[in-house]
Amino acid sequence: MESVVNKISSFYTNKRVFVTGHTGFKGAWLITWLRLMGADVKGYSLPPEDSNGLYNIVSKNIEFENVFADIRDAKRLSAEIENFQPDIIFHLAAQALVRRSYEIPSETFDVNVVGTANVLEAVKNKLPKKCTVVLITTDKVYENRELDYHYKEEDRLGGYDPYSASKAAAEIVISSFRNSFFNIKQYSLHQKAIISTRAGNVIGGGDWSKDRIIPDIVRALQQNKTIEVRNPASVRPWQHVLEPLAGYLTVAMLANENYKTVSEAYNFGPLPVDHLAVKELVEVAIKSWGSGEWADTSNAAQPHEAGLLKLDISKALKELKWQPKLSSSEAIEWTMTWYKQTEENVFQFTQQQINNYLSK
């Protein structure tokens, strides 16, 4: 059976798509894919933090409307959305790092919760037309009981650290706006589809963020240093960046066509048998790179990070007909191969990986 993901290209041709957080790792991959499909793209985000990140490469090679501004600037955000009149909005802008949230907890809540409310309020006040809104949260929105259990969309929300708690709070904001202003029972009046998406741990080329496992591995390997691994036994739902992006693109397409066939929230992650421990990821990365070694640098005094987290993706499999195309090991191999490319070849290789993904 053909994956529904392979049917999206024609849908996005000439669609007006507004992307917040387009300068980030996932955002840069998303706008590249959207432009490949012929979408008219407008990005709204802070300037990129990493000078060698993927955005700085793709922005020189694709055409799109670019706005550097803060998601907390409600007046500016509202004006930009009103001016563009998008058919679809993908909201990715966030403070997305767990360890950083311990350093800037208040700002993390401000960006992730108030920023989400700002997007939805702009949609409420400034878009009289039909629009589908996909808001990206995280797999960490669930109250993690550290059990060998795959979390489902209806499970209780929670959050130990400020990042996780802020994203769970964002989910409550989304639910409130959906019920109060965009209720599915009145869809024919407002014509707004509101969906939240919860992706597992995303890896892929072009990520240079601090305190994320793949960037840490690549930096160490490039400098011929030992890879320092904080939590080698921790289990995560690793997936290549193209997997959740395919999910976001698919759910937006289906909601646009018939919102009644789409639910409120979806998990995107690997198959149940394909969750890997951090040490397994590191060993596959080293093998793919061709050299390297790692050391356990666990420290009982370090900030808390969940030891076990698994996602149940059966809802997306059943309702969206979306399914992972890459195993966790393939996702790691695709990622490490990206980092081996020369600077001159990176953009072409990024496009090639998108096309290879679609052809699988």
C-alpha positions as CSV (number, residue, x, y, z in Angstrom):
1,M,0.0,0.0,0.0
2,E,1.3,3.4,-0.9
3,S,2.1,5.6,2.0
4,V,-0.1,8.7,2.3
5,V,3.1,10.7,2.7
6,N,3.8,10.2,-1.0
7,K,0.5,12.0,-1.9
8,I,1.3,15.3,-0.3
9,S,3.5,16.9,-3.0
10,S,0.6,17.9,-5.3
11,F,-1.4,19.2,-2.3
12,Y,1.2,21.8,-1.2
13,T,1.8,23.2,-4.7
14,N,0.8,26.9,-4.5
15,K,-0.4,26.6,-0.9
16,R,0.4,29.6,1.4
17,V,2.2,28.2,4.4
18,F,3.3,30.2,7.4
19,V,6.0,28.6,9.5
20,T,7.1,29.8,12.9
21,G,10.6,28.7,14.1
22,H,11.8,28.3,10.5
23,T,15.4,29.1,11.4
24,G,15.7,26.1,13.7
25,F,16.8,22.6,12.8
26,K,13.3,21.2,12.0
27,G,12.1,24.4,10.6
28,A,14.9,24.6,8.0
29,W,14.1,21.1,6.9
30,L,10.4,21.9,6.7
31,I,10.7,25.1,4.6
32,T,13.1,23.2,2.2
33,W,10.6,20.4,1.7
34,L,7.7,22.9,1.3
35,R,9.6,24.8,-1.4
36,L,10.4,21.6,-3.2
37,M,6.7,21.0,-3.4
38,G,6.0,24.4,-4.7
39,A,4.5,26.0,-1.6
40,D,4.5,29.8,-1.0
41,V,6.3,30.0,2.3
42,K,6.6,32.7,4.9
43,G,8.9,32.2,7.9
44,Y,8.6,34.0,11.3
45,S,11.4,33.3,13.8
46,L,14.3,34.7,15.8
47,P,17.6,34.8,13.8
48,P,19.4,31.5,13.8
49,E,21.6,30.8,16.8
50,D,24.1,28.7,15.0
51,S,26.1,30.3,12.1
52,N,26.8,26.9,10.6
53,G,23.2,25.5,11.0
54,L,21.1,24.3,8.2
55,Y,19.0,27.4,7.9
56,N,22.0,29.5,6.8
57,I,22.6,27.0,4.0
58,V,19.1,26.5,2.7
59,S,18.2,30.2,3.0
60,K,20.7,31.0,0.3
61,N,19.2,28.4,-2.0
62,I,15.4,28.7,-1.8
63,E,13.0,31.6,-2.1
64,F,10.6,32.4,0.7
65,E,9.4,35.4,2.7
66,N,11.5,35.9,5.8
67,V,10.6,37.7,9.1
68,F,13.1,37.9,12.0
69,A,10.9,38.6,15.1
70,D,10.0,37.2,18.5
71,I,7.0,34.9,18.9
72,R,6.2,36.8,22.1
73,D,5.7,40.0,20.1
74,A,1.9,39.4,19.7
75,K,1.3,42.6,17.7
76,R,4.0,41.9,15.1
77,L,3.1,38.2,14.8
78,S,-0.6,39.1,14.3
79,A,0.2,41.6,11.6
80,E,2.5,39.2,9.7
81,I,-0.2,36.4,9.8
82,E,-2.9,38.9,8.7
83,N,-0.8,40.2,5.9
84,F,0.1,36.7,4.6
85,Q,-3.4,35.1,4.9
86,P,-2.0,31.5,5.1
87,D,-3.8,28.4,4.1
88,I,-1.7,26.4,6.7
89,I,0.3,27.4,9.7
90,F,3.0,25.2,11.3
91,H,4.0,26.5,14.7
92,L,7.5,25.2,15.6
93,A,9.0,28.3,17.4
94,A,10.0,27.3,20.9
95,Q,12.7,27.1,23.6
96,A,13.3,23.4,22.8
97,L,16.1,22.3,25.1
98,V,15.5,20.5,28.4
99,R,18.8,21.4,30.0
100,R,18.5,25.0,29.0
101,S,15.0,25.2,30.5
102,Y,16.7,24.7,33.9
103,E,18.7,27.9,33.3
104,I,15.9,30.0,31.9
105,P,12.6,28.5,33.3
106,S,10.5,31.7,33.2
107,E,11.6,32.5,29.6
108,T,10.9,28.9,28.6
109,F,7.3,29.1,29.8
110,D,6.9,32.6,28.2
111,V,8.1,31.4,24.8
112,N,6.4,28.0,24.8
113,V,3.1,28.9,26.4
114,V,2.4,32.5,25.6
115,G,4.0,32.1,22.2
116,T,1.5,29.4,21.4
117,A,-1.4,31.5,22.7
118,N,-0.2,34.4,20.5
119,V,-0.4,32.2,17.4
120,L,-3.9,31.0,18.1
121,E,-5.1,34.5,19.0
122,A,-3.8,35.8,15.7
123,V,-5.7,33.1,13.9
124,K,-8.8,33.9,15.9
125,N,-8.7,37.6,15.2
126,K,-7.0,38.0,11.9
127,L,-8.0,35.1,9.6
128,P,-11.5,35.2,8.3
129,K,-10.6,32.5,5.8
130,K,-10.2,28.7,6.1
131,C,-6.9,27.7,7.7
132,T,-5.3,24.6,9.2
133,V,-3.1,25.1,12.2
134,V,-0.6,22.4,13.3
135,L,1.1,23.2,16.6
136,I,4.3,21.2,17.4
137,T,4.8,20.2,21.0
138,T,6.8,17.2,22.1
139,D,6.8,13.6,23.3
140,K,7.7,15.0,26.8
141,V,4.2,16.4,27.4
142,Y,3.2,13.2,29.2
143,E,3.5,12.6,32.9
144,N,6.4,10.3,32.7
145,R,6.2,7.5,35.2
146,E,9.4,5.9,34.0
147,L,7.6,2.7,33.1
148,D,8.1,0.4,30.1
149,Y,4.9,1.8,28.6
150,H,4.2,3.5,25.3
151,Y,2.3,6.8,26.0
152,K,-0.9,7.4,24.1
153,E,-2.4,10.7,23.1
154,E,-5.1,10.5,25.8
155,D,-2.7,9.9,28.6
156,R,-2.2,12.4,31.4
157,L,-0.1,15.4,30.7
158,G,2.7,16.5,33.0
159,G,6.3,17.6,33.1
160,Y,9.2,17.3,35.5
161,D,11.5,19.9,34.0
162,P,10.4,23.4,32.9
163,Y,10.6,22.5,29.2
164,S,8.3,19.5,29.5
165,A,5.9,21.3,31.8
166,S,5.8,24.3,29.4
167,K,4.9,22.1,26.5
168,A,2.2,20.3,28.5
169,A,0.9,23.7,29.4
170,A,0.9,24.7,25.7
171,E,-1.2,21.6,25.0
172,I,-3.8,22.9,27.5
173,V,-3.7,26.3,25.8
174,I,-4.3,24.6,22.4
175,S,-7.2,22.6,23.8
176,S,-8.7,25.7,25.4
177,F,-8.6,27.6,22.1
178,R,-9.9,24.6,20.2
179,N,-12.9,24.2,22.5
180,S,-13.6,27.9,23.0
181,F,-13.1,29.4,19.6
182,F,-12.5,26.6,17.0
183,N,-14.9,23.9,18.2
184,I,-15.3,21.2,15.6
185,K,-19.1,21.4,15.9
186,Q,-18.9,25.0,14.5
187,Y,-16.3,24.2,11.9
188,S,-18.5,25.3,9.0
189,L,-18.6,28.8,10.6
190,H,-14.9,29.3,11.6
191,Q,-13.2,26.8,9.2
192,K,-10.2,26.4,11.5
193,A,-8.6,23.0,12.0
194,I,-6.4,22.9,15.2
195,I,-4.1,19.9,15.7
196,S,-1.2,19.3,18.1
197,T,1.6,17.0,17.2
198,R,4.0,15.2,19.6
199,A,7.2,13.9,18.1
200,G,9.9,11.7,19.6
201,N,13.6,12.6,19.8
202,V,14.4,14.0,16.4
203,I,17.8,13.6,14.7
204,G,19.1,14.6,11.3
205,G,21.7,16.7,9.5
206,G,22.1,20.3,10.3
207,D,21.5,20.3,14.0
208,W,24.2,22.0,16.0
209,S,22.3,22.7,19.2
210,K,24.1,22.6,22.5
211,D,23.3,19.6,24.8
212,R,21.8,17.4,22.0
213,I,23.2,14.0,21.5
214,I,23.9,14.0,17.7
215,P,25.6,17.5,17.6
216,D,27.7,16.4,20.6
217,I,28.7,13.2,18.9
218,V,29.6,15.0,15.6
219,R,31.6,17.7,17.3
220,A,33.6,15.1,19.3
221,L,34.2,13.0,16.2
222,Q,35.3,15.9,14.1
223,Q,37.9,16.9,16.8
224,N,39.0,13.3,17.4
225,K,37.8,13.5,21.0
226,T,36.1,10.9,23.1
227,I,32.3,11.3,23.0
228,E,31.0,12.1,26.5
229,V,27.6,10.4,27.1
230,R,25.5,11.7,30.1
231,N,22.8,9.1,30.1
232,P,23.9,6.0,28.2
233,A,21.1,3.8,29.5
234,S,18.2,6.2,28.7
235,V,15.8,4.9,26.1
236,R,14.2,7.3,23.6
237,P,12.0,7.2,20.5
238,W,14.7,8.2,18.0
239,Q,13.5,9.2,14.5
240,H,14.9,11.0,11.5
241,V,13.7,14.6,11.1
242,L,11.8,13.7,7.9
243,E,9.6,11.3,9.8
244,P,7.7,13.8,12.0
245,L,7.8,16.4,9.3
246,A,6.0,13.9,7.0
247,G,3.5,13.5,9.8
248,Y,2.9,17.2,10.2
249,L,2.5,17.7,6.4
250,T,0.2,14.7,6.2
251,V,-2.1,15.7,9.1
252,A,-2.4,19.3,7.7
253,M,-3.4,18.0,4.3
254,L,-6.0,15.6,5.7
255,A,-7.4,18.2,8.1
256,N,-7.6,20.7,5.2
257,E,-9.5,18.2,3.1
258,N,-11.9,17.0,5.9
259,Y,-11.3,18.0,9.4
260,K,-13.8,15.5,10.8
261,T,-11.5,12.6,9.8
262,V,-8.7,14.1,11.9
263,S,-8.3,14.0,15.7
264,E,-7.0,16.6,18.1
265,A,-3.4,15.3,18.8
266,Y,-1.0,12.8,17.3
267,N,2.2,11.0,18.4
268,F,5.0,10.6,15.8
269,G,7.8,8.2,16.6
270,P,9.4,4.9,15.7
271,L,7.7,1.5,15.8
272,P,7.3,0.0,19.2
273,V,10.2,-2.5,18.8
274,D,12.5,0.3,17.6
275,H,13.3,2.4,20.6
276,L,17.0,2.6,21.3
277,A,19.1,3.4,24.4
278,V,21.5,6.3,24.1
279,K,24.5,4.0,24.1
280,E,23.1,2.1,21.2
281,L,22.6,5.3,19.2
282,V,26.2,6.3,20.0
283,E,27.6,3.0,18.8
284,V,25.6,3.0,15.5
285,A,26.8,6.6,15.0
286,I,30.5,5.6,15.5
287,K,30.1,2.7,13.2
288,S,28.6,4.8,10.5
289,W,31.3,7.5,10.9
290,G,34.0,4.9,10.7
291,S,35.9,5.8,13.9
292,G,35.5,7.1,17.4
293,E,34.9,6.0,21.0
294,W,32.7,7.1,23.9
295,A,32.8,7.3,27.6
296,D,30.1,7.3,30.3
297,T,30.1,10.7,32.0
298,S,27.0,10.2,34.1
299,N,26.8,12.6,37.1
300,A,24.2,12.2,39.8
301,A,24.3,16.0,40.3
302,Q,23.3,16.8,36.8
303,P,19.8,18.2,36.0
304,H,17.1,15.5,35.9
305,E,16.3,14.0,32.4
306,A,13.9,11.2,31.9
307,G,15.4,7.7,31.8
308,L,12.7,5.9,29.9
309,L,10.3,7.4,27.3
310,K,8.3,5.5,24.7
311,L,5.5,6.6,22.4
312,D,2.5,4.8,21.1
313,I,2.0,5.8,17.4
314,S,-0.9,3.5,16.6
315,K,-3.3,6.4,16.3
316,A,-1.2,8.0,13.5
317,L,-0.8,4.6,11.8
318,K,-4.5,4.0,11.8
319,E,-6.1,7.4,11.3
320,L,-3.5,9.1,9.1
321,K,-2.0,6.1,7.3
322,W,1.3,7.6,8.2
323,Q,4.1,5.2,9.1
324,P,7.9,5.4,9.7
325,K,9.9,4.8,6.6
326,L,13.3,4.5,8.4
327,S,14.4,2.3,11.3
328,S,16.2,4.0,14.1
329,S,19.5,2.6,12.8
330,E,18.8,4.0,9.3
331,A,17.9,7.3,10.8
332,I,21.3,7.5,12.6
333,E,23.1,6.4,9.4
334,W,21.3,9.0,7.3
335,T,22.2,11.6,9.8
336,M,25.9,10.8,10.1
337,T,26.1,10.6,6.3
338,W,24.7,14.2,6.1
339,Y,27.5,15.5,8.4
340,K,30.1,13.9,6.2
341,Q,29.1,16.1,3.2
342,T,31.2,19.1,2.1
343,E,29.8,22.6,2.6
344,E,29.3,23.0,-1.1
345,N,27.2,19.8,-1.3
346,V,25.1,20.1,1.8
347,F,22.0,21.8,0.2
348,Q,21.9,19.3,-2.7
349,F,22.3,16.4,-0.3
350,T,19.5,17.7,1.9
351,Q,17.2,17.8,-1.1
352,Q,18.4,14.3,-2.1
353,Q,17.6,12.9,1.3
354,I,14.0,14.3,1.0
355,N,13.6,12.7,-2.4
356,N,15.2,9.4,-1.2
357,Y,12.8,9.4,1.8
358,L,9.8,9.9,-0.5
359,S,11.0,7.1,-2.8
360,K,11.2,4.5,0.1
